[in-house]
């Protein structure tokens, strides 16, 4: 588990829900953690795509969110999936997907999404 910051793995490429959740809950102030979860990037969008697919036990959204490769299309797909979850005010979805909304709001939603994905993995 090595990366440029000691024992922290490369979270942007991590595909382990428990590890991501632990990093966010235990090391939420860490610069690398904040960069991955809170700063706008394509890697962040890809991580969000994977978390949303993982959080859907029916896998119904997998085909829909797996398709887009262009960033604006991916953003719109992610916004649409999040809107179905009704987890933010309507005007905040795109800002969350792009990583531009309030960092505390982002942290809270990331934790909810990761906990949901963890639950879905445990059940299936």
N, CA, C and O atoms as a printed pandas DataFrame, in Angstrom:
     atom_number atom_name residue_name chain_id  residue_number  x_coord  y_coord  z_coord
0              1         N          UNK        A               1    0.814   -1.189    0.000
1              2        CA          UNK        A               1    0.000    0.000    0.000
2              3         C          UNK        A               1    0.851    1.244    0.000
3              4         O          UNK        A               1    0.809    2.019    0.955
4              5         N          UNK        A               2    1.593    1.445   -1.005
5              6        CA          UNK        A               2    2.491    2.588   -1.000
6              7         C          UNK        A               2    2.069    3.608   -2.033
7              8         O          UNK        A               2    1.530    3.275   -3.089
8              9         N          UNK        A               3    2.324    4.834   -1.707
9             10        CA          UNK        A               3    2.145    5.939   -2.640
10            11         C          UNK        A               3    3.089    7.037   -2.221
11            12         O          UNK        A               3    3.928    6.851   -1.339
12            13         N          UNK        A               4    2.950    8.187   -2.859
13            14        CA          UNK        A               4    3.843    9.286   -2.556
14            15         C          UNK        A               4    3.711    9.811   -1.139
15            16         O          UNK        A               4    4.591   10.544   -0.690
16            17         N          UNK        A               5    2.652    9.473   -0.412
17            18        CA          UNK        A               5    2.470   10.023    0.929
18            19         C          UNK        A               5    2.510    8.929    1.991
19            20         O          UNK        A               5    1.591    8.819    2.803
20            21         N          UNK        A               6    3.540    8.141    1.991
21            22        CA          UNK        A               6    3.705    7.132    3.031
22            23         C          UNK        A               6    2.875    5.900    2.764
23            24         O          UNK        A               6    3.017    5.261    1.722
24            25         N          UNK        A               7    1.994    5.559    3.719
25            26        CA          UNK        A               7    1.227    4.329    3.614
26            27         C          UNK        A               7   -0.125    4.501    2.916
27            28         O          UNK        A               7   -0.923    3.564    2.910
28            29         N          UNK        A               8   -0.398    5.639    2.344
29            30        CA          UNK        A               8   -1.669    5.891    1.675
30            31         C          UNK        A               8   -1.643    5.328    0.253
31            32         O          UNK        A               8   -0.770    5.696   -0.533
32            33         N          UNK        A               9   -2.591    4.436   -0.094
33            34        CA          UNK        A               9   -2.645    3.930   -1.462
34            35         C          UNK        A               9   -3.124    5.033   -2.397
35            36         O          UNK        A               9   -3.573    6.085   -1.943
36            37         N          UNK        A              10   -3.028    4.795   -3.692
37            38        CA          UNK        A              10   -3.538    5.753   -4.664
38            39         C          UNK        A              10   -5.059    5.635   -4.667
39            40         O          UNK        A              10   -5.619    4.782   -5.356
40            41         N          UNK        A              11   -5.713    6.476   -3.911
41            42        CA          UNK        A              11   -7.155    6.372   -3.724
42            43         C          UNK        A              11   -7.941    6.585   -5.007
43            44         O          UNK        A              11   -9.036    6.041   -5.148
44            45         N          UNK        A              12   -7.416    7.356   -5.939
45            46        CA          UNK        A              12   -8.161    7.601   -7.172
46            47         C          UNK        A              12   -8.305    6.328   -7.999
47            48         O          UNK        A              12   -9.198    6.236   -8.842
48            49         N          UNK        A              13   -7.442    5.354   -7.767
49            50        CA          UNK        A              13   -7.502    4.084   -8.493
50            51         C          UNK        A              13   -8.017    2.940   -7.616
51            52         O          UNK        A              13   -8.224    1.828   -8.101
52            53         N          UNK        A              14   -8.220    3.210   -6.346
53            54        CA          UNK        A              14   -8.671    2.187   -5.398
54            55         C          UNK        A              14  -10.094    1.754   -5.736
55            56         O          UNK        A              14  -10.958    2.588   -6.008
56            57         N          UNK        A              15  -10.328    0.465   -5.718
57            58        CA          UNK        A              15  -11.666   -0.069   -5.948
58            59         C          UNK        A              15  -12.050   -1.014   -4.808
59            60         O          UNK        A              15  -12.548   -2.119   -5.023
60            61         N          UNK        A              16  -11.798   -0.533   -3.588
61            62        CA          UNK        A              16  -12.155   -1.254   -2.376
62            63         C          UNK        A              16  -12.982   -0.295   -1.522
63            64         O          UNK        A              16  -12.459    0.669   -0.964
64            65         N          UNK        A              17  -14.275   -0.575   -1.432
65            66        CA          UNK        A              17  -15.196    0.328   -0.735
66            67         C          UNK        A              17  -14.770    0.570    0.705
67            68         O          UNK        A              17  -14.759    1.711    1.165
68            69         N          UNK        A              18  -14.421   -0.495    1.420
69            70        CA          UNK        A              18  -14.057   -0.350    2.837
70            71         C          UNK        A              18  -12.831    0.531    3.008
71            72         O          UNK        A              18  -12.786    1.364    3.914
72            73         N          UNK        A              19  -11.843    0.358    2.153
73            74        CA          UNK        A              19  -10.628    1.169    2.226
74            75         C          UNK        A              19  -10.934    2.638    1.935
75            76         O          UNK        A              19  -10.426    3.528    2.617
76            77         N          UNK        A              20  -11.761    2.889    0.927
77            78        CA          UNK        A              20  -12.135    4.263    0.598
78            79         C          UNK        A              20  -12.914    4.910    1.743
79            80         O          UNK        A              20  -12.674    6.066    2.094
80            81         N          UNK        A              21  -13.836    4.162    2.314
81            82        CA          UNK        A              21  -14.630    4.692    3.420
82            83         C          UNK        A              21  -13.754    4.979    4.633
83            84         O          UNK        A              21  -13.898    6.019    5.275
84            85         N          UNK        A              22  -12.850    4.062    4.946
85            86        CA          UNK        A              22  -11.918    4.288    6.060
86            87         C          UNK        A              22  -11.065    5.526    5.819
87            88         O          UNK        A              22  -10.870    6.335    6.726
88            89         N          UNK        A              23  -10.560    5.673    4.605
89            90        CA          UNK        A              23   -9.721    6.831    4.291
90            91         C          UNK        A              23  -10.502    8.122    4.496
91            92         O          UNK        A              23   -9.983    9.092    5.048
92            93         N          UNK        A              24  -11.740    8.125    4.051
93            94        CA          UNK        A              24  -12.550    9.334    4.156
94            95         C          UNK        A              24  -12.948    9.626    5.600
95            96         O          UNK        A              24  -12.900   10.779    6.030
96            97         N          UNK        A              25  -13.336    8.605    6.347
97            98        CA          UNK        A              25  -13.785    8.819    7.724
98            99         C          UNK        A              25  -12.625    9.062    8.684
99           100         O          UNK        A              25  -12.746    9.863    9.611
100          101         N          UNK        A              26  -11.509    8.381    8.469
101          102        CA          UNK        A              26  -10.393    8.477    9.413
102          103         C          UNK        A              26   -9.354    9.516    9.019
103          104         O          UNK        A              26   -8.657   10.060    9.875
104          105         N          UNK        A              27   -9.251    9.792    7.726
105          106        CA          UNK        A              27   -8.197   10.695    7.256
106          107         C          UNK        A              27   -8.753   11.791    6.365
107          108         O          UNK        A              27   -8.091   12.236    5.427
108          109         N          UNK        A              28   -9.969   12.224    6.660
109          110        CA          UNK        A              28  -10.650   13.214    5.836
110          111         C          UNK        A              28   -9.936   14.542    5.710
111          112         O          UNK        A              28  -10.211   15.308    4.787
112          113         N          UNK        A              29   -9.028   14.825    6.619
113          114        CA          UNK        A              29   -8.271   16.077    6.548
114          115         C          UNK        A              29   -6.963   15.917    5.771
115          116         O          UNK        A              29   -6.291   16.905    5.477
116          117         N          UNK        A              30   -6.605   14.680    5.440
117          118        CA          UNK        A              30   -5.375   14.403    4.707
118          119         C          UNK        A              30   -5.448   15.032    3.309
119          120         O          UNK        A              30   -6.475   14.941    2.635
120          121         N          UNK        A              31   -4.375   15.656    2.889
121          122        CA          UNK        A              31   -4.345   16.356    1.604
122          123         C          UNK        A              31   -4.658   15.429    0.437
123          124         O          UNK        A              31   -5.407   15.809   -0.463
124          125         N          UNK        A              32   -4.098   14.218    0.433
125          126        CA          UNK        A              32   -4.357   13.271   -0.658
126          127         C          UNK        A              32   -5.821   12.836   -0.685
127          128         O          UNK        A              32   -6.418   12.716   -1.754
128          129         N          UNK        A              33   -6.388   12.603    0.481
129          130        CA          UNK        A              33   -7.796   12.205    0.567
130          131         C          UNK        A              33   -8.680   13.329    0.036
131          132         O          UNK        A              33   -9.591   13.083   -0.755
132          133         N          UNK        A              34   -8.419   14.540    0.458
133          134        CA          UNK        A              34   -9.208   15.686    0.008
134          135         C          UNK        A              34   -9.055   15.900   -1.496
135          136         O          UNK        A              34  -10.022   16.248   -2.173
136          137         N          UNK        A              35   -7.856   15.696   -2.020
137          138        CA          UNK        A              35   -7.631   15.861   -3.463
138          139         C          UNK        A              35   -8.497   14.876   -4.248
139          140         O          UNK        A              35   -9.144   15.261   -5.222
140          141         N          UNK        A              36   -8.513   13.628   -3.837
141          142        CA          UNK        A              36   -9.252   12.600   -4.564
142          143         C          UNK        A              36  -10.763   12.828   -4.487
143          144         O          UNK        A              36  -11.455   12.735   -5.501
144          145         N          UNK        A              37  -11.271   13.122   -3.304
145          146        CA          UNK        A              37  -12.715   13.201   -3.111
146          147         C          UNK        A              37  -13.310   14.583   -3.346
147          148         O          UNK        A              37  -14.495   14.687   -3.661
148          149         N          UNK        A              38  -12.526   15.642   -3.203
149          150        CA          UNK        A              38  -13.111   16.985   -3.194
150          151         C          UNK        A              38  -12.680   17.893   -4.331
151          152         O          UNK        A              38  -13.329   18.911   -4.571
152          153         N          UNK        A              39  -11.618   17.566   -5.035
153          154        CA          UNK        A              39  -11.142   18.455   -6.089
154          155         C          UNK        A              39  -11.568   17.944   -7.461
155          156         O          UNK        A              39  -11.519   16.742   -7.726
156          157         N          UNK        A              40  -11.981   18.853   -8.325
157          158        CA          UNK        A              40  -12.426   18.453   -9.656
158          159         C          UNK        A              40  -11.345   17.691  -10.422
159          160         O          UNK        A              40  -10.198   18.131  -10.498
160          161         N          UNK        A              41  -11.723   16.548  -10.984
161          162        CA          UNK        A              41  -10.816   15.793  -11.857
162          163         C          UNK        A              41  -11.597   14.694  -12.562
163          164         O          UNK        A              41  -12.666   14.286  -12.108
164          165         N          UNK        A              42  -11.059   14.229  -13.658
165          166        CA          UNK        A              42  -11.667   13.103  -14.374
166          167         C          UNK        A              42  -11.594   11.843  -13.506
167          168         O          UNK        A              42  -12.529   11.043  -13.493
168          169         N          UNK        A              43  -10.482   11.666  -12.779
169          170        CA          UNK        A              43  -10.324   10.490  -11.915
170          171         C          UNK        A              43  -11.410   10.461  -10.842
171          172         O          UNK        A              43  -11.927    9.396  -10.503
172          173         N          UNK        A              44  -11.750   11.624  -10.314
173          174        CA          UNK        A              44  -12.806   11.715   -9.305
174          175         C          UNK        A              44  -14.135   11.283   -9.906
175          176         O          UNK        A              44  -14.894   10.551   -9.271
176          177         N          UNK        A              45  -14.424   11.728  -11.126
177          178        CA          UNK        A              45  -15.659   11.317  -11.798
178          179         C          UNK        A              45  -15.680    9.805  -12.027
179          180         O          UNK        A              45  -16.715    9.161  -11.856
180          181         N          UNK        A              46  -14.541    9.248  -12.413
181          182        CA          UNK        A              46  -14.466    7.798  -12.630
182          183         C          UNK        A              46  -14.690    7.048  -11.319
183          184         O          UNK        A              46  -15.355    6.012  -11.298
184          185         N          UNK        A              47  -14.138    7.569  -10.235
185          186        CA          UNK        A              47  -14.349    6.960   -8.925
186          187         C          UNK        A              47  -15.831    7.039   -8.547
187          188         O          UNK        A              47  -16.397    6.067   -8.047
188          189         N          UNK        A              48  -16.448    8.176   -8.780
189          190        CA          UNK        A              48  -17.873    8.339   -8.497
190          191         C          UNK        A              48  -18.697    7.367   -9.341
191          192         O          UNK        A              48  -19.651    6.768   -8.843
192          193         N          UNK        A              49  -18.337    7.210  -10.600
193          194        CA          UNK        A              49  -19.038    6.257  -11.469
194          195         C          UNK        A              49  -18.982    4.860  -10.852
195          196         O          UNK        A              49  -20.000    4.176  -10.747
196          197         N          UNK        A              50  -17.784    4.447  -10.446
197          198        CA          UNK        A              50  -17.608    3.112   -9.876
198          199         C          UNK        A              50  -18.392    2.956   -8.570
199          200         O          UNK        A              50  -19.014    1.917   -8.345
200          201         N          UNK        A              51  -18.368    3.973   -7.713
201          202        CA          UNK        A              51  -19.100    3.902   -6.443
202          203         C          UNK        A              51  -20.604    3.796   -6.707
203          204         O          UNK        A              51  -21.288    3.013   -6.048
204          205         N          UNK        A              52  -21.121    4.563   -7.648
205          206        CA          UNK        A              52  -22.554    4.500   -7.947
206          207         C          UNK        A              52  -22.946    3.136   -8.511
207          208         O          UNK        A              52  -24.006    2.612   -8.168
208          209         N          UNK        A              53  -22.125    2.564   -9.356
209          210        CA          UNK        A              53  -22.390    1.213   -9.868
210          211         C          UNK        A              53  -22.353    0.214   -8.718
211          212         O          UNK        A              53  -23.202   -0.675   -8.634
212          213         N          UNK        A              54  -21.373    0.359   -7.834
213          214        CA          UNK        A              54  -21.234   -0.551   -6.690
214          215         C          UNK        A              54  -22.388   -0.419   -5.707
215          216         O          UNK        A              54  -22.743   -1.389   -5.038
216          217         N          UNK        A              55  -22.973    0.763   -5.613
217          218        CA          UNK        A              55  -24.053    1.013   -4.654
218          219         C          UNK        A              55  -25.406    0.517   -5.152
219          220         O          UNK        A              55  -26.383    0.528   -4.404
220          221         N          UNK        A              56  -25.469    0.085   -6.402
221          222        CA          UNK        A              56  -26.733   -0.356   -6.992
222          223         C          UNK        A              56  -26.772   -1.880   -7.028
223          224         O          UNK        A              56  -26.235   -2.484   -7.957
224          225         N          UNK        A              57  -27.402   -2.518   -6.030
225          226        CA          UNK        A              57  -27.400   -3.979   -5.984
226          227         C          UNK        A              57  -28.062   -4.621   -7.202
227          228         O          UNK        A              57  -27.719   -5.745   -7.568
228          229         N          UNK        A              58  -29.002   -3.923   -7.833
229          230        CA          UNK        A              58  -29.666   -4.477   -9.016
230          231         C          UNK        A              58  -28.788   -4.363  -10.262
231          232         O          UNK        A              58  -29.020   -5.039  -11.265
232          233         N          UNK        A              59  -27.777   -3.496  -10.182
233          234        CA          UNK        A              59  -26.889   -3.202  -11.314
234          235         C          UNK        A              59  -27.653   -2.602  -12.499
235          236         O          UNK        A              59  -27.154   -2.608  -13.624
236          237         N          UNK        A              60  -28.852   -2.090  -12.249
237          238        CA          UNK        A              60  -29.667   -1.506  -13.308
238          239         C          UNK        A              60  -29.002   -0.289  -13.944
239          240         O          UNK        A              60  -29.171   -0.042  -15.138
240          241         N          UNK        A              61  -28.252    0.466  -13.158
241          242        CA          UNK        A              61  -27.624    1.680  -13.691
242          243         C          UNK        A              61  -26.287    1.398  -14.369
243          244         O          UNK        A              61  -25.716    2.286  -15.002
244          245         N          UNK        A              62  -25.780    0.160  -14.241
245          246        CA          UNK        A              62  -24.447   -0.139  -14.756
246          247         C          UNK        A              62  -24.324    0.160  -16.252
247          248         O          UNK        A              62  -23.380    0.831  -16.669
248          249         N          UNK        A              63  -25.247   -0.319  -17.045
249          250        CA          UNK        A              63  -25.171   -0.084  -18.481
250          251         C          UNK        A              63  -25.251    1.385  -18.826
251          252         O          UNK        A              63  -24.562    1.867  -19.726
252          253         N          UNK        A              64  -26.099    2.091  -18.103
253          254        CA          UNK        A              64  -26.310    3.511  -18.364
254          255         C          UNK        A              64  -25.071    4.335  -18.049
255          256         O          UNK        A              64  -24.670    5.172  -18.858
256          257         N          UNK        A              65  -24.458    4.118  -16.894
257          258        CA          UNK        A              65  -23.302    4.948  -16.525
258          259         C          UNK        A              65  -22.005    4.400  -17.073
259          260         O          UNK        A              65  -20.995    5.104  -17.054
260          261         N          UNK        A              66  -21.991    3.186  -17.556
261          262        CA          UNK        A              66  -20.750    2.620  -18.096
262          263         C          UNK        A              66  -20.434    3.163  -19.483
263          264         O          UNK        A              66  -19.275    3.163  -19.898
264          265         N          UNK        A              67  -21.438    3.621  -20.193
265          266        CA          UNK        A              67  -21.271    3.996  -21.594
266          267         C          UNK        A              67  -20.463    5.263  -21.867
267          268         O          UNK        A              67  -19.531    5.214  -22.670
268          269         N          UNK        A              68  -20.774    6.383  -21.243
269          270        CA          UNK        A              68  -20.132    7.636  -21.653
270          271         C          UNK        A              68  -18.617    7.638  -21.433
271          272         O          UNK        A              68  -18.114    7.183  -20.406
272          273         N          UNK        A              69  -17.921    8.160  -22.423
273          274        CA          UNK        A              69  -16.479    8.334  -22.278
274          275         C          UNK        A              69  -16.114    9.816  -22.277
275          276         O          UNK        A              69  -15.083   10.196  -21.722
276          277         N          UNK        A              70  -16.930   10.642  -22.880
277          278        CA          UNK        A              70  -16.696   12.084  -22.925
278          279         C          UNK        A              70  -17.120   12.680  -21.582
279          280         O          UNK        A              70  -18.148   12.296  -21.023
280          281         N          UNK        A              71  -16.335   13.608  -21.074
281          282        CA          UNK        A              71  -16.531   14.112  -19.712
282          283         C          UNK        A              71  -17.900   14.742  -19.477
283          284         O          UNK        A              71  -18.517   14.486  -18.444
284          285         N          UNK        A              72  -18.388   15.553  -20.403
285          286        CA          UNK        A              72  -19.688   16.197  -20.201
286          287         C          UNK        A              72  -20.831   15.187  -20.217
287          288         O          UNK        A              72  -21.792   15.325  -19.460
288          289         N          UNK        A              73  -20.731   14.167  -21.081
289          290        CA          UNK        A              73  -21.745   13.107  -21.105
290          291         C          UNK        A              73  -21.715   12.314  -19.802
291          292         O          UNK        A              73  -22.759   12.001  -19.230
292          293         N          UNK        A              74  -20.511   11.994  -19.343
293          294        CA          UNK        A              74  -20.370   11.260  -18.087
294          295         C          UNK        A              74  -20.963   12.073  -16.941
295          296         O          UNK        A              74  -21.687   11.536  -16.102
296          297         N          UNK        A              75  -20.660   13.348  -16.908
297          298        CA          UNK        A              75  -21.193   14.229  -15.863
298          299         C          UNK        A              75  -22.712   14.179  -15.861
299          300         O          UNK        A              75  -23.325   14.037  -14.803
300          301         N          UNK        A              76  -23.325   14.293  -17.027
301          302        CA          UNK        A              76  -24.787   14.289  -17.097
302          303         C          UNK        A              76  -25.367   12.953  -16.642
303          304         O          UNK        A              76  -26.390   12.927  -15.957
304          305         N          UNK        A              77  -24.731   11.852  -17.012
305          306        CA          UNK        A              77  -25.198   10.532  -16.562
306          307         C          UNK        A              77  -25.107   10.405  -15.049
307          308         O          UNK        A              77  -26.033    9.906  -14.409
308          309         N          UNK        A              78  -24.001   10.853  -14.478
309          310        CA          UNK        A              78  -23.828   10.781  -13.028
310          311         C          UNK        A              78  -24.847   11.665  -12.312
311          312         O          UNK        A              78  -25.396   11.278  -11.280
312          313         N          UNK        A              79  -25.095   12.842  -12.857
313          314        CA          UNK        A              79  -26.115   13.739  -12.297
314          315         C          UNK        A              79  -27.473   13.043  -12.309
315          316         O          UNK        A              79  -28.199   13.081  -11.315
316          317         N          UNK        A              80  -27.821   12.408  -13.429
317          318        CA          UNK        A              80  -29.119   11.738  -13.542
318          319         C          UNK        A              80  -29.267   10.615  -12.521
319          320         O          UNK        A              80  -30.328   10.468  -11.915
320          321         N          UNK        A              81  -28.222    9.829  -12.325
321          322        CA          UNK        A              81  -28.280    8.740  -11.347
322          323         C          UNK        A              81  -28.418    9.306   -9.936
323          324         O          UNK        A              81  -29.233    8.820   -9.152
324          325         N          UNK        A              82  -27.633   10.323   -9.610
325          326        CA          UNK        A              82  -27.727   10.931   -8.278
326          327         C          UNK        A              82  -29.103   11.553   -8.039
327          328         O          UNK        A              82  -29.627   11.481   -6.928
328          329         N          UNK        A              83  -29.686   12.157   -9.063
329          330        CA          UNK        A              83  -31.012   12.763   -8.910
330          331         C          UNK        A              83  -32.056   11.702   -8.557
331          332         O          UNK        A              83  -33.000   11.984   -7.819
332          333         N          UNK        A              84  -31.893   10.496   -9.075
333          334        CA          UNK        A              84  -32.821    9.412   -8.736
334          335         C          UNK        A              84  -32.726    9.059   -7.255
335          336         O          UNK        A              84  -33.698    8.598   -6.656
336          337         N          UNK        A              85  -31.551    9.278   -6.669
337          338        CA          UNK        A              85  -31.357    8.998   -5.245
338          339         C          UNK        A              85  -31.930   10.101   -4.360
339          340         O          UNK        A              85  -32.115    9.911   -3.157
340          341         N          UNK        A              86  -32.210   11.255   -4.967
341          342        CA          UNK        A              86  -32.788   12.395   -4.248
342          343         C          UNK        A              86  -31.982   12.724   -2.986
343          344         O          UNK        A              86  -32.532   12.838   -1.890
344          345         N          UNK        A              87  -30.674   12.874   -3.168
345          346        CA          UNK        A              87  -29.773   13.049   -2.025
346          347         C          UNK        A              87  -29.227   14.468   -1.884
347          348         O          UNK        A              87  -28.470   14.743   -0.953
348          349         N          UNK        A              88  -29.593   15.360   -2.776
349          350        CA          UNK        A              88  -29.130   16.749   -2.743
350          351         C          UNK        A              88  -30.233   17.664   -3.264
351          352         O          UNK        A              88  -31.150   17.202   -3.943
352          353         N          UNK        A              89  -30.154   18.949   -2.953
353          354        CA          UNK        A              89  -31.046   19.898   -3.623
354          355         C          UNK        A              89  -30.760   19.874   -5.134
355          356         O          UNK        A              89  -29.622   19.657   -5.550
356          357         N          UNK        A              90  -31.788   20.095   -5.939
357          358        CA          UNK        A              90  -31.653   19.975   -7.393
358          359         C          UNK        A              90  -30.500   20.772   -7.990
359          360         O          UNK        A              90  -29.874   20.330   -8.953
360          361         N          UNK        A              91  -30.216   21.938   -7.430
361          362        CA          UNK        A              91  -29.180   22.787   -8.014
362          363         C          UNK        A              91  -27.759   22.375   -7.608
363          364         O          UNK        A              91  -26.798   23.034   -8.006
364          365         N          UNK        A              92  -27.609   21.308   -6.830
365          366        CA          UNK        A              92  -26.284   20.917   -6.325
366          367         C          UNK        A              92  -25.687   19.699   -7.029
367          368         O          UNK        A              92  -24.496   19.431   -6.872
368          369         N          UNK        A              93  -26.473   18.964   -7.790
369          370        CA          UNK        A              93  -25.992   17.699   -8.351
370          371         C          UNK        A              93  -24.783   17.868   -9.272
371          372         O          UNK        A              93  -23.773   17.185   -9.108
372          373         N          UNK        A              94  -24.889   18.767  -10.224
373          374        CA          UNK        A              94  -23.768   18.934  -11.145
374          375         C          UNK        A              94  -22.531   19.440  -10.414
375          376         O          UNK        A              94  -21.416   19.012  -10.715
376          377         N          UNK        A              95  -22.713   20.339   -9.463
377          378        CA          UNK        A              95  -21.571   20.829   -8.689
378          379         C          UNK        A              95  -20.904   19.690   -7.920
379          380         O          UNK        A              95  -19.677   19.628   -7.841
380          381         N          UNK        A              96  -21.714   18.784   -7.350
381          382        CA          UNK        A              96  -21.124   17.640   -6.651
382          383         C          UNK        A              96  -20.353   16.755   -7.628
383          384         O          UNK        A              96  -19.210   16.385   -7.361
384          385         N          UNK        A              97  -20.967   16.418   -8.745
385          386        CA          UNK        A              97  -20.314   15.538   -9.724
386          387         C          UNK        A              97  -19.004   16.147  -10.199
387          388         O          UNK        A              97  -18.009   15.440  -10.357
388          389         N          UNK        A              98  -19.000   17.433  -10.424
389          390        CA          UNK        A              98  -17.784   18.091  -10.916
390          391         C          UNK        A              98  -16.779   18.386   -9.800
391          392         O          UNK        A              98  -15.632   18.738  -10.078
392          393         N          UNK        A              99  -17.200   18.244   -8.547
393          394        CA          UNK        A              99  -16.298   18.494   -7.421
394          395         C          UNK        A              99  -16.156   19.959   -7.080
395          396         O          UNK        A              99  -15.119   20.387   -6.574
396          397         N          UNK        A             100  -17.203   20.737   -7.356
397          398        CA          UNK        A             100  -17.114   22.180   -7.121
398          399         C          UNK        A             100  -18.050   22.681   -6.023
399          400         O          UNK        A             100  -18.066   23.879   -5.744
400          401         N          UNK        A             101  -18.826   21.805   -5.396
401          402        CA          UNK        A             101  -19.700   22.281   -4.314
402          403         C          UNK        A             101  -18.938   22.299   -2.992
403          404         O          UNK        A             101  -17.785   21.874   -2.922
404          405         N          UNK        A             102  -19.582   22.785   -1.969
405          406        CA          UNK        A             102  -18.998   22.916   -0.641
406          407         C          UNK        A             102  -18.354   21.603   -0.199
407          408         O          UNK        A             102  -18.953   20.537   -0.338
408          409         N          UNK        A             103  -17.140   21.682    0.329
409          410        CA          UNK        A             103  -16.399   20.466    0.682
410          411         C          UNK        A             103  -17.097   19.653    1.767
411          412         O          UNK        A             103  -17.044   18.424    1.732
412          413         N          UNK        A             104  -17.743   20.300    2.720
413          414        CA          UNK        A             104  -18.449   19.544    3.770
414          415         C          UNK        A             104  -19.631   18.778    3.189
415          416         O          UNK        A             104  -19.880   17.634    3.570
416          417         N          UNK        A             105  -20.357   19.403    2.269
417          418        CA          UNK        A             105  -21.458   18.704    1.591
418          419         C          UNK        A             105  -20.931   17.515    0.798
419          420         O          UNK        A             105  -21.527   16.438    0.801
420          421         N          UNK        A             106  -19.807   17.726    0.121
421          422        CA          UNK        A             106  -19.214   16.631   -0.646
422          423         C          UNK        A             106  -18.826   15.474    0.268
423          424         O          UNK        A             106  -19.130   14.318   -0.026
424          425         N          UNK        A             107  -18.155   15.783    1.373
425          426        CA          UNK        A             107  -17.727   14.732    2.306
426          427         C          UNK        A             107  -18.916   13.922    2.802
427          428         O          UNK        A             107  -18.869   12.692    2.823
428          429         N          UNK        A             108  -19.978   14.607    3.199
429          430        CA          UNK        A             108  -21.154   13.912    3.726
430          431         C          UNK        A             108  -21.779   12.999    2.673
431          432         O          UNK        A             108  -22.168   11.871    2.978
432          433         N          UNK        A             109  -21.876   13.482    1.441
433          434        CA          UNK        A             109  -22.476   12.655    0.396
434          435         C          UNK        A             109  -21.563   11.493    0.018
435          436         O          UNK        A             109  -22.044   10.379   -0.191
436          437         N          UNK        A             110  -20.260   11.732   -0.072
437          438        CA          UNK        A             110  -19.330   10.629   -0.350
438          439         C          UNK        A             110  -19.470    9.535    0.706
439          440         O          UNK        A             110  -19.499    8.351    0.372
440          441         N          UNK        A             111  -19.558    9.926    1.973
441          442        CA          UNK        A             111  -19.692    8.928    3.045
442          443         C          UNK        A             111  -20.994    8.147    2.879
443          444         O          UNK        A             111  -20.994    6.924    3.018
444          445         N          UNK        A             112  -22.097    8.825    2.586
445          446        CA          UNK        A             112  -23.373    8.136    2.373
446          447         C          UNK        A             112  -23.281    7.165    1.199
447          448         O          UNK        A             112  -23.735    6.025    1.292
448          449         N          UNK        A             113  -22.694    7.621    0.101
449          450        CA          UNK        A             113  -22.582    6.762   -1.081
450          451         C          UNK        A             113  -21.702    5.547   -0.807
451          452         O          UNK        A             113  -22.030    4.430   -1.205
452          453         N          UNK        A             114  -20.585    5.772   -0.124
453          454        CA          UNK        A             114  -19.685    4.660    0.185
454          455         C          UNK        A             114  -20.324    3.675    1.162
455          456         O          UNK        A             114  -20.145    2.465    1.024
456          457         N          UNK        A             115  -21.058    4.176    2.133
457          458        CA          UNK        A             115  -21.745    3.276    3.072
458          459         C          UNK        A             115  -22.824    2.469    2.354
459          460         O          UNK        A             115  -23.018    1.289    2.646
460          461         N          UNK        A             116  -23.520    3.100    1.424
461          462        CA          UNK        A             116  -24.525    2.383    0.637
462          463         C          UNK        A             116  -23.866    1.311   -0.224
463          464         O          UNK        A             116  -24.369    0.191   -0.317
464          465         N          UNK        A             117  -22.747    1.649   -0.850
465          466        CA          UNK        A             117  -22.026    0.673   -1.671
466          467         C          UNK        A             117  -21.500   -0.475   -0.817
467          468         O          UNK        A             117  -21.530   -1.632   -1.236
468          469         N          UNK        A             118  -21.019   -0.152    0.377
469          470        CA          UNK        A             118  -20.524   -1.194    1.285
470          471         C          UNK        A             118  -21.671   -2.132    1.672
471          472         O          UNK        A             118  -21.504   -3.351    1.685
472          473         N          UNK        A             119  -22.818   -1.563    1.982
473          474        CA          UNK        A             119  -23.993   -2.368    2.304
474          475         C          UNK        A             119  -24.374   -3.265    1.122
475          476         O          UNK        A             119  -24.643   -4.453    1.298
476          477         N          UNK        A             120  -24.394   -2.687   -0.079
477          478        CA          UNK        A             120  -24.765   -3.456   -1.274
478          479         C          UNK        A             120  -23.792   -4.611   -1.509
479          480         O          UNK        A             120  -24.209   -5.706   -1.885
480          481         N          UNK        A             121  -22.506   -4.373   -1.292
481          482        CA          UNK        A             121  -21.512   -5.437   -1.468
482          483         C          UNK        A             121  -21.698   -6.528   -0.426
483          484         O          UNK        A             121  -21.563   -7.711   -0.738
484          485         N          UNK        A             122  -22.002   -6.148    0.799
485          486        CA          UNK        A             122  -22.205   -7.136    1.865
486          487         C          UNK        A             122  -23.430   -8.005    1.605
487          488         O          UNK        A             122  -23.459   -9.176    1.984
488          489         N          UNK        A             123  -24.438   -7.432    0.959
489          490        CA          UNK        A             123  -25.692   -8.152    0.710
490          491         C          UNK        A             123  -25.611   -9.055   -0.513
491          492         O          UNK        A             123  -26.429   -9.964   -0.654
492          493         N          UNK        A             124  -24.651   -8.828   -1.394
493          494        CA          UNK        A             124  -24.578   -9.618   -2.635
494          495         C          UNK        A             124  -23.229  -10.230   -2.814
495          496         O          UNK        A             124  -22.993  -10.926   -3.802
